[in-house]
């Protein structure tokens, strides 16, 4: 998927779509309030497409405007300029933006990786320590680097003792297949692609190390403060879509798969490696506590590796209040 200049899109495209009209369950015509969201091409975000196309957003009086922007720095700049409402992204990227004073907060969990991310290596590499002195292909300052850096940190190892082969996210598996590296850190569908190299195997994955790679819905702080109802309507639309997917996976994947240019069967296969936690499972203080713990660990790793200039305060960038009160003002 091509990267686009998000500023150009927002300046010239959004004024024409400030509001969408549609029919509600009531006799009178209802204006749908638009809300913009940007994210990388990741199958875990597919429920947003489902929420829009199945009418769950319309039920909540909103219409999602999807912004195709793969570049995290462009999303960061658009959020800082108030030109983007929200994004979906991994917690580690939220931490990077938080350390740069980007005015956003995470309001709910979207998914957790449960095998969709991992390290693929040649057969002589049997354990994490065997990567020392080896070449590892990964995308710098992205979720792959965060995953391996956190594992090294937890095991008392230093990433400085590994030769990093930096690649764009979409180039990582090919670099491993070409023999440019002894291992690679990537996610599906590239994870499966990397296994096509003879005698390659998954050294470890997010299935064995849960709670490191978490995707969240991140909202511009002023929007959450001044219009929390709009944000909650988007969140409720997501949970409606999640409930529908779990009850009708075949129909749901038919709708979502076309956005990723894959078959419905391929989509269902790829999302097997992630966890979509429903509203009930995200409730309570334990959920927020886990957010904070993960945020702090990853921030410490990023700071130690020189990826961020300072450790941001988790409480300023994680907001559980909207989630706890999600249905207080529902229709």
C-alpha positions as CSV (number, residue, x, y, z in Angstrom):
1,X,0.0,0.0,0.0
2,X,1.5,3.3,-1.0
3,X,2.3,6.0,1.5
4,X,0.6,9.3,1.1
5,X,1.1,12.8,2.3
6,X,-1.4,13.0,5.1
7,X,-1.3,16.8,5.3
8,X,-2.3,17.0,1.6
9,X,-5.2,14.6,2.1
10,X,-6.6,16.3,5.1
11,X,-6.3,19.8,3.7
12,X,-7.9,19.1,0.4
13,X,-10.1,16.1,1.0
14,X,-11.7,16.5,4.5
15,X,-13.5,19.8,3.9
16,X,-15.6,18.1,1.3
17,X,-16.7,15.4,3.7
18,X,-17.2,17.3,7.0
19,X,-20.6,15.7,7.4
20,X,-22.3,12.6,6.0
21,X,-26.1,12.2,5.9
22,X,-27.9,8.9,6.4
23,X,-31.1,7.4,7.5
24,X,-31.5,6.5,11.1
25,X,-34.1,4.3,12.8
26,X,-36.1,7.5,13.5
27,X,-38.4,8.9,10.8
28,X,-36.4,12.2,10.4
29,X,-33.2,12.4,8.5
30,X,-30.1,12.3,10.7
31,X,-26.7,14.0,10.1
32,X,-23.7,11.7,10.6
33,X,-20.7,13.3,12.3
34,X,-17.5,12.4,10.6
35,X,-14.5,11.2,12.6
36,X,-11.1,10.6,11.0
37,X,-8.8,7.7,11.7
38,X,-5.5,6.6,10.3
39,X,-3.5,3.4,10.7
40,X,-1.0,1.1,9.2
41,X,-2.0,-1.9,7.1
42,X,-2.7,-4.4,9.9
43,X,-5.5,-7.0,9.9
44,X,-6.3,-6.3,13.5
45,X,-7.8,-3.0,12.6
46,X,-10.3,-4.6,10.1
47,X,-13.2,-4.3,12.5
48,X,-13.3,-0.5,11.8
49,X,-14.2,-1.3,8.2
50,X,-16.8,-3.8,9.4
51,X,-18.3,-1.2,11.8
52,X,-18.7,1.2,9.0
53,X,-20.1,-1.1,6.3
54,X,-22.5,-3.0,8.6
55,X,-24.1,0.2,9.7
56,X,-22.9,0.1,13.4
57,X,-21.3,3.6,13.0
58,X,-24.5,4.9,11.5
59,X,-26.5,3.6,14.5
60,X,-24.2,5.7,16.6
61,X,-24.6,8.7,14.4
62,X,-21.1,8.8,13.0
63,X,-19.2,8.1,9.8
64,X,-15.6,7.1,9.8
65,X,-13.2,8.8,7.3
66,X,-10.3,6.4,6.8
67,X,-6.9,8.0,6.1
68,X,-4.4,5.7,4.5
69,X,-1.2,6.7,6.2
70,X,1.5,4.0,6.8
71,X,4.1,6.5,8.1
72,X,3.9,7.0,11.9
73,X,5.7,10.3,11.8
74,X,3.1,11.7,9.5
75,X,0.3,10.6,11.8
76,X,2.1,12.1,14.7
77,X,2.4,15.5,12.9
78,X,-1.2,15.5,11.8
79,X,-2.3,14.8,15.4
80,X,-0.1,17.6,16.7
81,X,-1.6,20.0,14.1
82,X,-5.2,19.0,15.0
83,X,-5.8,17.7,11.5
84,X,-6.4,14.1,12.5
85,X,-8.9,12.9,15.2
86,X,-7.5,9.5,16.1
87,X,-5.3,6.6,15.0
88,X,-4.9,2.9,15.7
89,X,-1.4,1.8,16.6
90,X,0.8,-0.2,18.8
91,X,1.6,0.9,22.3
92,X,5.3,1.3,21.6
93,X,4.5,3.8,18.9
94,X,2.2,5.7,21.3
95,X,5.2,5.8,23.7
96,X,7.4,7.3,21.0
97,X,4.8,10.0,20.3
98,X,4.2,10.6,24.0
99,X,8.0,11.3,24.5
100,X,7.6,13.9,21.7
101,X,4.7,15.6,23.5
102,X,2.1,14.5,21.0
103,X,-1.3,15.5,22.5
104,X,-3.0,12.0,22.4
105,X,-4.4,9.5,24.8
106,X,-5.1,5.8,24.4
107,X,-8.8,5.1,25.3
108,X,-9.2,1.4,24.6
109,X,-7.4,-1.8,23.6
110,X,-7.9,-2.9,20.0
111,X,-6.1,-6.2,20.0
112,X,-3.1,-8.1,21.4
113,X,-0.7,-10.1,19.4
114,X,-0.9,-13.8,20.2
115,X,1.4,-15.3,17.6
116,X,1.1,-12.9,14.8
117,X,4.5,-11.3,15.6
118,X,7.7,-13.2,16.0
119,X,11.4,-13.9,15.3
120,X,12.2,-16.3,12.4
121,X,15.7,-17.7,12.4
122,X,18.0,-20.2,10.7
123,X,18.2,-23.7,12.2
124,X,21.5,-23.1,14.0
125,X,19.8,-20.4,16.2
126,X,18.0,-22.4,18.9
127,X,17.6,-19.8,21.6
128,X,17.6,-16.0,22.1
129,X,21.2,-16.0,23.2
130,X,22.2,-17.5,19.9
131,X,21.3,-14.2,18.1
132,X,24.4,-12.6,19.7
133,X,26.8,-11.8,16.9
134,X,24.2,-12.6,14.2
135,X,22.6,-10.4,11.6
136,X,18.9,-9.6,12.3
137,X,16.6,-7.8,9.9
138,X,13.9,-5.6,11.3
139,X,12.3,-2.2,11.0
140,X,13.9,0.4,13.1
141,X,11.8,2.1,15.8
142,X,8.9,-0.1,15.0
143,X,7.0,-2.9,16.7
144,X,9.6,-5.5,15.6
145,X,12.5,-3.7,17.2
146,X,10.3,-3.2,20.3
147,X,9.5,-6.9,20.5
148,X,13.1,-8.2,20.3
149,X,14.5,-5.3,22.4
150,X,12.0,-6.1,25.2
151,X,12.9,-9.8,25.1
152,X,16.6,-8.9,25.3
153,X,16.0,-6.5,28.2
154,X,14.0,-9.1,30.1
155,X,16.8,-11.7,29.6
156,X,19.7,-9.4,30.5
157,X,21.0,-9.2,26.9
158,X,22.1,-6.2,24.9
159,X,20.9,-5.4,21.4
160,X,24.3,-3.8,20.8
161,X,25.7,-7.3,20.4
162,X,23.5,-7.9,17.4
163,X,24.1,-6.6,13.9
164,X,20.9,-4.9,12.8
165,X,20.0,-5.0,9.2
166,X,17.5,-2.1,9.0
167,X,14.7,-2.5,6.5
168,X,11.3,-1.0,5.8
169,X,8.5,-3.1,7.5
170,X,7.4,-4.6,4.2
171,X,11.0,-5.5,3.2
172,X,12.0,-7.4,6.4
173,X,11.0,-11.0,5.4
174,X,12.5,-10.6,1.9
175,X,15.8,-9.6,3.4
176,X,15.8,-12.8,5.4
177,X,14.8,-14.9,2.4
178,X,17.6,-13.3,0.4
179,X,20.1,-14.4,3.0
180,X,20.9,-10.8,4.1
181,X,20.3,-11.8,7.7
182,X,20.4,-14.8,10.0
183,X,17.0,-13.9,11.5
184,X,14.2,-11.4,11.1
185,X,11.6,-9.9,13.4
186,X,8.2,-9.3,11.6
187,X,4.5,-10.0,11.7
188,X,1.9,-11.7,9.6
189,X,1.6,-12.2,6.7
190,X,5.4,-11.7,6.5
191,X,6.0,-14.1,9.3
192,X,4.7,-17.0,7.3
193,X,6.5,-15.7,4.2
194,X,9.9,-15.8,6.0
195,X,9.4,-19.4,6.9
196,X,9.7,-20.3,3.2
197,X,13.5,-20.1,3.6
198,X,14.8,-23.6,3.9
199,X,15.3,-24.8,7.5
200,X,13.9,-21.6,8.9
201,X,11.8,-21.8,12.1
202,X,10.0,-19.5,14.5
203,X,12.5,-18.9,17.3
204,X,9.8,-17.3,19.5
205,X,6.6,-15.3,19.0
206,X,4.1,-13.2,20.8
207,X,2.2,-16.4,21.6
208,X,4.9,-17.2,24.2
209,X,5.4,-13.5,25.2
210,X,1.9,-12.0,25.5
211,X,1.3,-8.5,26.6
212,X,4.2,-6.8,24.8
213,X,2.5,-6.0,21.5
214,X,-0.8,-4.3,22.2
215,X,-2.7,-2.1,19.8
216,X,-4.8,0.8,21.1
217,X,-7.2,3.4,19.9
218,X,-5.4,6.7,20.3
219,X,-7.4,10.0,20.3
220,X,-6.3,13.6,20.1
221,X,-6.5,14.8,23.7
222,X,-8.6,18.0,23.1
223,X,-11.2,15.9,21.2
224,X,-11.5,13.4,24.1
225,X,-11.8,16.3,26.6
226,X,-14.2,18.5,24.5
227,X,-16.3,15.9,22.8
228,X,-16.1,12.6,24.7
229,X,-19.4,11.5,23.4
230,X,-18.1,11.4,19.9
231,X,-15.2,9.3,20.9
232,X,-17.4,6.9,22.8
233,X,-19.7,6.5,19.8
234,X,-16.6,5.3,17.8
235,X,-15.7,2.9,20.6
236,X,-19.2,1.5,20.8
237,X,-19.2,1.0,17.1
238,X,-16.0,-1.1,17.4
239,X,-17.4,-3.3,20.1
240,X,-20.6,-3.9,18.0
241,X,-18.4,-5.0,15.1
242,X,-16.4,-7.3,17.4
243,X,-19.5,-9.0,18.6
244,X,-20.7,-9.4,15.0
245,X,-17.4,-10.9,13.9
246,X,-17.4,-13.4,16.7
247,X,-20.9,-14.5,15.9
248,X,-20.6,-14.3,12.0
249,X,-16.9,-14.7,11.1
250,X,-17.6,-15.8,7.5
251,X,-19.9,-12.9,6.7
252,X,-17.6,-10.4,8.5
253,X,-14.5,-11.6,6.8
254,X,-16.2,-11.3,3.4
255,X,-16.6,-7.6,4.2
256,X,-13.2,-6.9,5.7
257,X,-10.9,-9.0,3.4
258,X,-11.3,-6.9,0.4
259,X,-9.7,-3.9,2.2
260,X,-6.5,-6.0,2.5
261,X,-6.7,-7.5,-1.0
262,X,-6.8,-11.1,0.4
263,X,-9.5,-13.8,0.5
264,X,-11.9,-14.1,3.5
265,X,-10.2,-17.4,4.3
266,X,-6.8,-15.7,4.4
267,X,-8.2,-13.0,6.7
268,X,-9.6,-15.4,9.2
269,X,-6.3,-17.3,9.2
270,X,-4.3,-14.2,9.8
271,X,-6.4,-13.0,12.7
272,X,-6.0,-16.3,14.5
273,X,-2.7,-14.9,15.9
274,X,-4.3,-12.0,17.7
275,X,-6.7,-11.5,20.6
276,X,-9.7,-9.2,20.4
277,X,-10.8,-8.6,23.9
278,X,-14.5,-7.6,24.2
279,X,-15.8,-4.8,26.4
280,X,-16.3,-6.9,29.5
281,X,-12.7,-8.2,29.4
282,X,-11.3,-4.6,29.2
283,X,-13.3,-3.4,32.3
284,X,-12.0,-2.9,35.8
285,X,-8.8,-1.6,37.3
286,X,-6.8,-4.7,36.4
287,X,-7.1,-3.7,32.7
288,X,-5.7,-0.2,33.3
289,X,-3.0,-1.5,35.5
290,X,-1.8,-3.9,32.8
291,X,-1.7,-0.9,30.3
292,X,0.5,1.1,32.7
293,X,2.8,-1.8,33.4
294,X,3.4,-2.5,29.7
295,X,3.7,1.2,28.9
296,X,6.4,1.6,31.6
297,X,8.4,-1.5,30.6
298,X,8.5,-0.5,26.9
299,X,9.3,3.1,27.8
300,X,12.3,1.9,29.9
301,X,13.6,-0.3,27.0
302,X,13.2,2.6,24.5
303,X,15.0,5.0,26.8
304,X,17.8,2.5,27.5
305,X,18.3,2.0,23.7
306,X,18.2,5.7,23.0
307,X,15.0,5.6,21.0
308,X,13.2,8.3,23.1
309,X,14.7,11.3,24.9
310,X,12.8,10.8,28.1
311,X,10.4,8.4,29.8
312,X,6.8,9.8,29.5
313,X,4.3,9.6,32.3
314,X,1.9,6.8,31.5
315,X,-1.0,8.4,33.4
316,X,-1.0,11.4,31.0
317,X,-1.4,9.2,27.9
318,X,-3.6,6.3,29.1
319,X,-7.3,7.1,29.8
320,X,-9.5,4.4,31.1
321,X,-12.4,6.7,32.0
322,X,-14.2,6.7,28.7
323,X,-14.1,2.9,28.6
324,X,-15.5,2.6,32.1
325,X,-18.3,5.0,31.3
326,X,-18.8,3.9,27.7
327,X,-22.6,3.2,27.9
328,X,-23.7,5.9,30.3
329,X,-24.8,8.1,27.4
330,X,-25.6,5.5,24.8
331,X,-28.9,5.6,22.9
